[in-house]
Amino acid sequence: MNPLRDAKLPLAVRGTTSAASTQARSAAAMTAVALAYTESDVAPRVVAKGKGAIAEEIIRRAREAGVFVHESAELVGLLAKLDLDAHIPPALYFAIAEILAWIYAVERNGGADSGRPPQRGSDAPAPVVPQPTSKS
């Protein structure tokens, strides 16, 4: 079963979470997170995540399903902290919405735009992912 196949505007995000350069990137340094959004969801949710070989498999399945794969070490680092099946936190809504809006526009234009999605400006605050509270 591939949850990305049934999702409305699915998205996979990948990137290296270490300081490895693009040329020196190894499969072990790769991290991937797949998001899906359906009409019953309040926000996109994490449907798959992993590192190394698991990340490569997530990306392979995403591409197989025709899902856009966005490259962003910063965003994948934040999304990887979320639990499976968790909705993205409000702090990430804007970043994900920008990417999904770009994907939607490209799909509406028949794939005519081969550029990259808009990147968050350097003056924009970095999103903050709330840390889980420990139960005592």
Secondary structure, DSSP 8 states (H G I E B T S, - for coil): --TTTTSEEEEEEEEE-SS--TTT--GGGEEEEEEEE-TT-SS-EEEEEEETHHHHHHHHHHHHTT--EEE-HHHHHHHTTS-TT-B--GGGHHHHHHHHHHHHHHHHTTT---S------TTS------------
